[in-house]
Amino acid sequence: MTDIALDRITELVEPSLRQLGVELYDAQWLARGRTPVLRLVIDKPEGVGLDDCARVSNAVSAVLDAHDPIEDRYELEVSSPGAERPLRTEQDWERALGRRVNVRFRHGDDEVVLEGRLTELGLSDDTITVEAREGKSLVPVRIPRGDLLAARRALEL
């Protein structure tokens, strides 16, 4: 499936998702195996439960059946992004403020992995600040966004 076709599917289902109080986090077409899978990953500020996935699956199935944008047989899968979801958009970063994060970033010629609490999104200097444990102390670590390689929320233990 082309990106254009996936964009069209996204365009068709987003009004139903908004009506159900969820947002589309990601849409993927997985063509492995015998039956391709259309995977929709949904989210909302308070988190997604099984009831949300079932409601979205029913609503999206009806929309896709009515518009028939996919000619071939496929399976629809609706899920949440999970507790350790990647931080990709500005909205993801804002929702992660005050929560534990795991970031991988460049520091000179090295890559560093750091886990701690996201305490600040520096808008004026385009940085993030993660409060990480150093020995028995908590130390703020300021990281330029341009040096970030990957980031995700981390489980709170």
PyMOL CGO cylinders between C-alpha atoms (Angstrom):
from pymol import cmd
from pymol.cgo import CYLINDER

trace = [
    CYLINDER, 0.00, 0.00, 0.00, 1.32, 3.41, -0.89, 0.3, 1, 1, 1, 1, 1, 1,
    CYLINDER, 1.32, 3.41, -0.89, 1.70, 6.30, 1.53, 0.3, 1, 1, 1, 1, 1, 1,
    CYLINDER, 1.70, 6.30, 1.53, -0.99, 8.12, -0.46, 0.3, 1, 1, 1, 1, 1, 1,
    CYLINDER, -0.99, 8.12, -0.46, -3.46, 5.27, 0.13, 0.3, 1, 1, 1, 1, 1, 1,
    CYLINDER, -3.46, 5.27, 0.13, -2.59, 5.20, 3.84, 0.3, 1, 1, 1, 1, 1, 1,
    CYLINDER, -2.59, 5.20, 3.84, -3.09, 8.99, 3.98, 0.3, 1, 1, 1, 1, 1, 1,
    CYLINDER, -3.09, 8.99, 3.98, -6.53, 8.54, 2.37, 0.3, 1, 1, 1, 1, 1, 1,
    CYLINDER, -6.53, 8.54, 2.37, -7.49, 5.92, 4.97, 0.3, 1, 1, 1, 1, 1, 1,
    CYLINDER, -7.49, 5.92, 4.97, -6.30, 8.24, 7.74, 0.3, 1, 1, 1, 1, 1, 1,
    CYLINDER, -6.30, 8.24, 7.74, -8.38, 11.06, 6.27, 0.3, 1, 1, 1, 1, 1, 1,
    CYLINDER, -8.38, 11.06, 6.27, -11.46, 8.80, 6.21, 0.3, 1, 1, 1, 1, 1, 1,
    CYLINDER, -11.46, 8.80, 6.21, -11.20, 7.52, 9.79, 0.3, 1, 1, 1, 1, 1, 1,
    CYLINDER, -11.20, 7.52, 9.79, -10.02, 10.61, 11.71, 0.3, 1, 1, 1, 1, 1, 1,
    CYLINDER, -10.02, 10.61, 11.71, -13.51, 12.20, 12.04, 0.3, 1, 1, 1, 1, 1, 1,
    CYLINDER, -13.51, 12.20, 12.04, -14.81, 9.01, 13.69, 0.3, 1, 1, 1, 1, 1, 1,
    CYLINDER, -14.81, 9.01, 13.69, -11.80, 8.88, 15.99, 0.3, 1, 1, 1, 1, 1, 1,
    CYLINDER, -11.80, 8.88, 15.99, -12.34, 12.49, 17.10, 0.3, 1, 1, 1, 1, 1, 1,
    CYLINDER, -12.34, 12.49, 17.10, -16.00, 11.72, 17.77, 0.3, 1, 1, 1, 1, 1, 1,
    CYLINDER, -16.00, 11.72, 17.77, -14.93, 8.80, 19.98, 0.3, 1, 1, 1, 1, 1, 1,
    CYLINDER, -14.93, 8.80, 19.98, -12.49, 11.04, 21.89, 0.3, 1, 1, 1, 1, 1, 1,
    CYLINDER, -12.49, 11.04, 21.89, -9.27, 9.44, 20.65, 0.3, 1, 1, 1, 1, 1, 1,
    CYLINDER, -9.27, 9.44, 20.65, -6.54, 10.54, 18.28, 0.3, 1, 1, 1, 1, 1, 1,
    CYLINDER, -6.54, 10.54, 18.28, -4.62, 8.59, 15.68, 0.3, 1, 1, 1, 1, 1, 1,
    CYLINDER, -4.62, 8.59, 15.68, -1.09, 8.05, 16.96, 0.3, 1, 1, 1, 1, 1, 1,
    CYLINDER, -1.09, 8.05, 16.96, 0.07, 5.97, 14.00, 0.3, 1, 1, 1, 1, 1, 1,
    CYLINDER, 0.07, 5.97, 14.00, -1.27, 4.06, 10.98, 0.3, 1, 1, 1, 1, 1, 1,
    CYLINDER, -1.27, 4.06, 10.98, 0.65, 1.20, 9.39, 0.3, 1, 1, 1, 1, 1, 1,
    CYLINDER, 0.65, 1.20, 9.39, 0.09, -1.24, 6.55, 0.3, 1, 1, 1, 1, 1, 1,
    CYLINDER, 0.09, -1.24, 6.55, 1.84, -4.52, 7.34, 0.3, 1, 1, 1, 1, 1, 1,
    CYLINDER, 1.84, -4.52, 7.34, 1.96, -6.78, 4.30, 0.3, 1, 1, 1, 1, 1, 1,
    CYLINDER, 1.96, -6.78, 4.30, 3.72, -9.72, 5.90, 0.3, 1, 1, 1, 1, 1, 1,
    CYLINDER, 3.72, -9.72, 5.90, 2.13, -13.15, 5.93, 0.3, 1, 1, 1, 1, 1, 1,
    CYLINDER, 2.13, -13.15, 5.93, -0.95, -14.25, 4.02, 0.3, 1, 1, 1, 1, 1, 1,
    CYLINDER, -0.95, -14.25, 4.02, -3.33, -11.53, 5.13, 0.3, 1, 1, 1, 1, 1, 1,
    CYLINDER, -3.33, -11.53, 5.13, -2.12, -7.91, 5.30, 0.3, 1, 1, 1, 1, 1, 1,
    CYLINDER, -2.12, -7.91, 5.30, -2.88, -5.93, 8.45, 0.3, 1, 1, 1, 1, 1, 1,
    CYLINDER, -2.88, -5.93, 8.45, -4.05, -2.34, 8.74, 0.3, 1, 1, 1, 1, 1, 1,
    CYLINDER, -4.05, -2.34, 8.74, -2.81, -1.32, 12.19, 0.3, 1, 1, 1, 1, 1, 1,
    CYLINDER, -2.81, -1.32, 12.19, -4.24, 1.80, 13.77, 0.3, 1, 1, 1, 1, 1, 1,
    CYLINDER, -4.24, 1.80, 13.77, -2.58, 2.96, 16.97, 0.3, 1, 1, 1, 1, 1, 1,
    CYLINDER, -2.58, 2.96, 16.97, -4.81, 5.28, 19.00, 0.3, 1, 1, 1, 1, 1, 1,
    CYLINDER, -4.81, 5.28, 19.00, -4.24, 7.43, 22.07, 0.3, 1, 1, 1, 1, 1, 1,
    CYLINDER, -4.24, 7.43, 22.07, -5.91, 9.88, 24.41, 0.3, 1, 1, 1, 1, 1, 1,
    CYLINDER, -5.91, 9.88, 24.41, -4.54, 11.87, 27.36, 0.3, 1, 1, 1, 1, 1, 1,
    CYLINDER, -4.54, 11.87, 27.36, -5.80, 9.48, 30.04, 0.3, 1, 1, 1, 1, 1, 1,
    CYLINDER, -5.80, 9.48, 30.04, -4.67, 6.40, 28.11, 0.3, 1, 1, 1, 1, 1, 1,
    CYLINDER, -4.67, 6.40, 28.11, -6.45, 3.85, 25.96, 0.3, 1, 1, 1, 1, 1, 1,
    CYLINDER, -6.45, 3.85, 25.96, -8.27, 0.77, 27.22, 0.3, 1, 1, 1, 1, 1, 1,
    CYLINDER, -8.27, 0.77, 27.22, -9.70, -2.33, 25.57, 0.3, 1, 1, 1, 1, 1, 1,
    CYLINDER, -9.70, -2.33, 25.57, -13.16, -0.74, 25.35, 0.3, 1, 1, 1, 1, 1, 1,
    CYLINDER, -13.16, -0.74, 25.35, -11.67, 2.17, 23.40, 0.3, 1, 1, 1, 1, 1, 1,
    CYLINDER, -11.67, 2.17, 23.40, -9.99, -0.22, 20.96, 0.3, 1, 1, 1, 1, 1, 1,
    CYLINDER, -9.99, -0.22, 20.96, -13.22, -2.17, 20.46, 0.3, 1, 1, 1, 1, 1, 1,
    CYLINDER, -13.22, -2.17, 20.46, -15.29, 1.00, 19.89, 0.3, 1, 1, 1, 1, 1, 1,
    CYLINDER, -15.29, 1.00, 19.89, -12.74, 2.33, 17.40, 0.3, 1, 1, 1, 1, 1, 1,
    CYLINDER, -12.74, 2.33, 17.40, -12.52, -1.00, 15.61, 0.3, 1, 1, 1, 1, 1, 1,
    CYLINDER, -12.52, -1.00, 15.61, -16.30, -1.09, 15.13, 0.3, 1, 1, 1, 1, 1, 1,
    CYLINDER, -16.30, -1.09, 15.13, -16.51, 2.54, 13.98, 0.3, 1, 1, 1, 1, 1, 1,
    CYLINDER, -16.51, 2.54, 13.98, -13.52, 2.32, 11.63, 0.3, 1, 1, 1, 1, 1, 1,
    CYLINDER, -13.52, 2.32, 11.63, -14.75, -0.96, 10.14, 0.3, 1, 1, 1, 1, 1, 1,
    CYLINDER, -14.75, -0.96, 10.14, -18.06, 0.70, 9.27, 0.3, 1, 1, 1, 1, 1, 1,
    CYLINDER, -18.06, 0.70, 9.27, -16.30, 3.69, 7.66, 0.3, 1, 1, 1, 1, 1, 1,
    CYLINDER, -16.30, 3.69, 7.66, -13.91, 1.51, 5.66, 0.3, 1, 1, 1, 1, 1, 1,
    CYLINDER, -13.91, 1.51, 5.66, -16.72, -0.80, 4.55, 0.3, 1, 1, 1, 1, 1, 1,
    CYLINDER, -16.72, -0.80, 4.55, -18.75, 2.20, 3.35, 0.3, 1, 1, 1, 1, 1, 1,
    CYLINDER, -18.75, 2.20, 3.35, -15.89, 3.81, 1.40, 0.3, 1, 1, 1, 1, 1, 1,
    CYLINDER, -15.89, 3.81, 1.40, -14.04, 0.59, 0.44, 0.3, 1, 1, 1, 1, 1, 1,
    CYLINDER, -14.04, 0.59, 0.44, -10.58, 2.18, 0.01, 0.3, 1, 1, 1, 1, 1, 1,
    CYLINDER, -10.58, 2.18, 0.01, -8.79, -1.18, 0.25, 0.3, 1, 1, 1, 1, 1, 1,
    CYLINDER, -8.79, -1.18, 0.25, -9.45, -3.62, -2.57, 0.3, 1, 1, 1, 1, 1, 1,
    CYLINDER, -9.45, -3.62, -2.57, -7.76, -6.67, -1.08, 0.3, 1, 1, 1, 1, 1, 1,
    CYLINDER, -7.76, -6.67, -1.08, -8.68, -8.73, 1.97, 0.3, 1, 1, 1, 1, 1, 1,
    CYLINDER, -8.68, -8.73, 1.97, -7.02, -7.44, 5.17, 0.3, 1, 1, 1, 1, 1, 1,
    CYLINDER, -7.02, -7.44, 5.17, -7.29, -7.52, 8.94, 0.3, 1, 1, 1, 1, 1, 1,
    CYLINDER, -7.29, -7.52, 8.94, -7.89, -4.41, 11.05, 0.3, 1, 1, 1, 1, 1, 1,
    CYLINDER, -7.89, -4.41, 11.05, -5.91, -4.13, 14.27, 0.3, 1, 1, 1, 1, 1, 1,
    CYLINDER, -5.91, -4.13, 14.27, -6.49, -1.32, 16.77, 0.3, 1, 1, 1, 1, 1, 1,
    CYLINDER, -6.49, -1.32, 16.77, -4.13, -0.85, 19.71, 0.3, 1, 1, 1, 1, 1, 1,
    CYLINDER, -4.13, -0.85, 19.71, -2.58, 1.70, 22.04, 0.3, 1, 1, 1, 1, 1, 1,
    CYLINDER, -2.58, 1.70, 22.04, 1.01, 2.95, 21.66, 0.3, 1, 1, 1, 1, 1, 1,
    CYLINDER, 1.01, 2.95, 21.66, 1.92, 1.25, 24.94, 0.3, 1, 1, 1, 1, 1, 1,
    CYLINDER, 1.92, 1.25, 24.94, 3.42, 2.50, 28.17, 0.3, 1, 1, 1, 1, 1, 1,
    CYLINDER, 3.42, 2.50, 28.17, 6.90, 2.99, 26.69, 0.3, 1, 1, 1, 1, 1, 1,
    CYLINDER, 6.90, 2.99, 26.69, 5.73, 4.82, 23.58, 0.3, 1, 1, 1, 1, 1, 1,
    CYLINDER, 5.73, 4.82, 23.58, 8.20, 6.74, 21.42, 0.3, 1, 1, 1, 1, 1, 1,
    CYLINDER, 8.20, 6.74, 21.42, 8.23, 10.52, 21.76, 0.3, 1, 1, 1, 1, 1, 1,
    CYLINDER, 8.23, 10.52, 21.76, 7.87, 11.85, 18.24, 0.3, 1, 1, 1, 1, 1, 1,
    CYLINDER, 7.87, 11.85, 18.24, 5.73, 14.96, 18.15, 0.3, 1, 1, 1, 1, 1, 1,
    CYLINDER, 5.73, 14.96, 18.15, 5.74, 18.13, 20.24, 0.3, 1, 1, 1, 1, 1, 1,
    CYLINDER, 5.74, 18.13, 20.24, 2.46, 16.97, 21.76, 0.3, 1, 1, 1, 1, 1, 1,
    CYLINDER, 2.46, 16.97, 21.76, 4.13, 13.67, 22.81, 0.3, 1, 1, 1, 1, 1, 1,
    CYLINDER, 4.13, 13.67, 22.81, 6.89, 15.66, 24.54, 0.3, 1, 1, 1, 1, 1, 1,
    CYLINDER, 6.89, 15.66, 24.54, 4.40, 17.95, 26.29, 0.3, 1, 1, 1, 1, 1, 1,
    CYLINDER, 4.40, 17.95, 26.29, 2.42, 14.96, 27.58, 0.3, 1, 1, 1, 1, 1, 1,
    CYLINDER, 2.42, 14.96, 27.58, 5.66, 13.44, 28.89, 0.3, 1, 1, 1, 1, 1, 1,
    CYLINDER, 5.66, 13.44, 28.89, 6.54, 16.49, 31.03, 0.3, 1, 1, 1, 1, 1, 1,
    CYLINDER, 6.54, 16.49, 31.03, 6.91, 15.36, 34.63, 0.3, 1, 1, 1, 1, 1, 1,
    CYLINDER, 6.91, 15.36, 34.63, 7.15, 11.69, 33.62, 0.3, 1, 1, 1, 1, 1, 1,
    CYLINDER, 7.15, 11.69, 33.62, 10.06, 9.29, 33.31, 0.3, 1, 1, 1, 1, 1, 1,
    CYLINDER, 10.06, 9.29, 33.31, 11.70, 9.17, 29.90, 0.3, 1, 1, 1, 1, 1, 1,
    CYLINDER, 11.70, 9.17, 29.90, 14.51, 7.25, 28.29, 0.3, 1, 1, 1, 1, 1, 1,
    CYLINDER, 14.51, 7.25, 28.29, 16.58, 9.27, 25.82, 0.3, 1, 1, 1, 1, 1, 1,
    CYLINDER, 16.58, 9.27, 25.82, 19.46, 8.32, 23.55, 0.3, 1, 1, 1, 1, 1, 1,
    CYLINDER, 19.46, 8.32, 23.55, 21.57, 11.23, 22.33, 0.3, 1, 1, 1, 1, 1, 1,
    CYLINDER, 21.57, 11.23, 22.33, 24.92, 12.23, 20.87, 0.3, 1, 1, 1, 1, 1, 1,
    CYLINDER, 24.92, 12.23, 20.87, 27.50, 13.63, 23.23, 0.3, 1, 1, 1, 1, 1, 1,
    CYLINDER, 27.50, 13.63, 23.23, 30.58, 14.46, 21.19, 0.3, 1, 1, 1, 1, 1, 1,
    CYLINDER, 30.58, 14.46, 21.19, 31.54, 11.26, 19.35, 0.3, 1, 1, 1, 1, 1, 1,
    CYLINDER, 31.54, 11.26, 19.35, 29.65, 9.06, 21.81, 0.3, 1, 1, 1, 1, 1, 1,
    CYLINDER, 29.65, 9.06, 21.81, 26.05, 7.97, 22.24, 0.3, 1, 1, 1, 1, 1, 1,
    CYLINDER, 26.05, 7.97, 22.24, 24.58, 8.26, 25.72, 0.3, 1, 1, 1, 1, 1, 1,
    CYLINDER, 24.58, 8.26, 25.72, 21.43, 6.64, 27.10, 0.3, 1, 1, 1, 1, 1, 1,
    CYLINDER, 21.43, 6.64, 27.10, 19.84, 8.47, 30.00, 0.3, 1, 1, 1, 1, 1, 1,
    CYLINDER, 19.84, 8.47, 30.00, 16.73, 7.72, 32.00, 0.3, 1, 1, 1, 1, 1, 1,
    CYLINDER, 16.73, 7.72, 32.00, 15.07, 10.17, 34.33, 0.3, 1, 1, 1, 1, 1, 1,
    CYLINDER, 15.07, 10.17, 34.33, 12.21, 12.63, 34.74, 0.3, 1, 1, 1, 1, 1, 1,
    CYLINDER, 12.21, 12.63, 34.74, 11.52, 15.11, 31.93, 0.3, 1, 1, 1, 1, 1, 1,
    CYLINDER, 11.52, 15.11, 31.93, 11.41, 18.43, 33.75, 0.3, 1, 1, 1, 1, 1, 1,
    CYLINDER, 11.41, 18.43, 33.75, 11.65, 21.06, 31.01, 0.3, 1, 1, 1, 1, 1, 1,
    CYLINDER, 11.65, 21.06, 31.01, 11.12, 21.67, 27.33, 0.3, 1, 1, 1, 1, 1, 1,
    CYLINDER, 11.12, 21.67, 27.33, 13.36, 24.60, 26.49, 0.3, 1, 1, 1, 1, 1, 1,
    CYLINDER, 13.36, 24.60, 26.49, 11.54, 26.57, 23.85, 0.3, 1, 1, 1, 1, 1, 1,
    CYLINDER, 11.54, 26.57, 23.85, 14.02, 29.44, 23.63, 0.3, 1, 1, 1, 1, 1, 1,
    CYLINDER, 14.02, 29.44, 23.63, 17.13, 27.27, 23.32, 0.3, 1, 1, 1, 1, 1, 1,
    CYLINDER, 17.13, 27.27, 23.32, 15.54, 24.11, 21.76, 0.3, 1, 1, 1, 1, 1, 1,
    CYLINDER, 15.54, 24.11, 21.76, 16.62, 21.76, 24.55, 0.3, 1, 1, 1, 1, 1, 1,
    CYLINDER, 16.62, 21.76, 24.55, 15.05, 19.28, 26.91, 0.3, 1, 1, 1, 1, 1, 1,
    CYLINDER, 15.05, 19.28, 26.91, 16.02, 18.83, 30.54, 0.3, 1, 1, 1, 1, 1, 1,
    CYLINDER, 16.02, 18.83, 30.54, 16.00, 15.40, 32.16, 0.3, 1, 1, 1, 1, 1, 1,
    CYLINDER, 16.00, 15.40, 32.16, 16.52, 15.07, 35.89, 0.3, 1, 1, 1, 1, 1, 1,
    CYLINDER, 16.52, 15.07, 35.89, 18.65, 11.94, 36.30, 0.3, 1, 1, 1, 1, 1, 1,
    CYLINDER, 18.65, 11.94, 36.30, 20.18, 10.17, 39.25, 0.3, 1, 1, 1, 1, 1, 1,
    CYLINDER, 20.18, 10.17, 39.25, 23.91, 10.62, 39.73, 0.3, 1, 1, 1, 1, 1, 1,
    CYLINDER, 23.91, 10.62, 39.73, 24.90, 8.65, 42.79, 0.3, 1, 1, 1, 1, 1, 1,
    CYLINDER, 24.90, 8.65, 42.79, 22.44, 9.70, 45.50, 0.3, 1, 1, 1, 1, 1, 1,
    CYLINDER, 22.44, 9.70, 45.50, 21.66, 13.06, 43.91, 0.3, 1, 1, 1, 1, 1, 1,
    CYLINDER, 21.66, 13.06, 43.91, 19.30, 14.15, 41.17, 0.3, 1, 1, 1, 1, 1, 1,
    CYLINDER, 19.30, 14.15, 41.17, 21.06, 16.23, 38.51, 0.3, 1, 1, 1, 1, 1, 1,
    CYLINDER, 21.06, 16.23, 38.51, 19.41, 18.19, 35.67, 0.3, 1, 1, 1, 1, 1, 1,
    CYLINDER, 19.41, 18.19, 35.67, 20.87, 17.25, 32.29, 0.3, 1, 1, 1, 1, 1, 1,
    CYLINDER, 20.87, 17.25, 32.29, 20.17, 19.69, 29.45, 0.3, 1, 1, 1, 1, 1, 1,
    CYLINDER, 20.17, 19.69, 29.45, 20.19, 18.05, 26.02, 0.3, 1, 1, 1, 1, 1, 1,
    CYLINDER, 20.19, 18.05, 26.02, 19.99, 19.92, 22.69, 0.3, 1, 1, 1, 1, 1, 1,
    CYLINDER, 19.99, 19.92, 22.69, 17.13, 18.50, 20.64, 0.3, 1, 1, 1, 1, 1, 1,
    CYLINDER, 17.13, 18.50, 20.64, 19.43, 18.30, 17.63, 0.3, 1, 1, 1, 1, 1, 1,
    CYLINDER, 19.43, 18.30, 17.63, 21.50, 15.72, 19.50, 0.3, 1, 1, 1, 1, 1, 1,
    CYLINDER, 21.50, 15.72, 19.50, 18.53, 13.43, 20.27, 0.3, 1, 1, 1, 1, 1, 1,
    CYLINDER, 18.53, 13.43, 20.27, 18.64, 10.09, 18.47, 0.3, 1, 1, 1, 1, 1, 1,
    CYLINDER, 18.64, 10.09, 18.47, 15.63, 8.42, 20.10, 0.3, 1, 1, 1, 1, 1, 1,
    CYLINDER, 15.63, 8.42, 20.10, 13.30, 9.01, 23.02, 0.3, 1, 1, 1, 1, 1, 1,
    CYLINDER, 13.30, 9.01, 23.02, 10.46, 7.15, 24.69, 0.3, 1, 1, 1, 1, 1, 1,
    CYLINDER, 10.46, 7.15, 24.69, 8.44, 7.26, 27.87, 0.3, 1, 1, 1, 1, 1, 1,
    CYLINDER, 8.44, 7.26, 27.87, 9.75, 4.93, 30.55, 0.3, 1, 1, 1, 1, 1, 1,
    CYLINDER, 9.75, 4.93, 30.55, 7.78, 2.88, 33.03, 0.3, 1, 1, 1, 1, 1, 1,
    CYLINDER, 7.78, 2.88, 33.03, 7.23, 4.41, 36.44, 0.3, 1, 1, 1, 1, 1, 1,
    CYLINDER, 7.23, 4.41, 36.44, 8.28, 1.88, 39.06, 0.3, 1, 1, 1, 1, 1, 1,
]
cmd.load_cgo(trace, "trace")
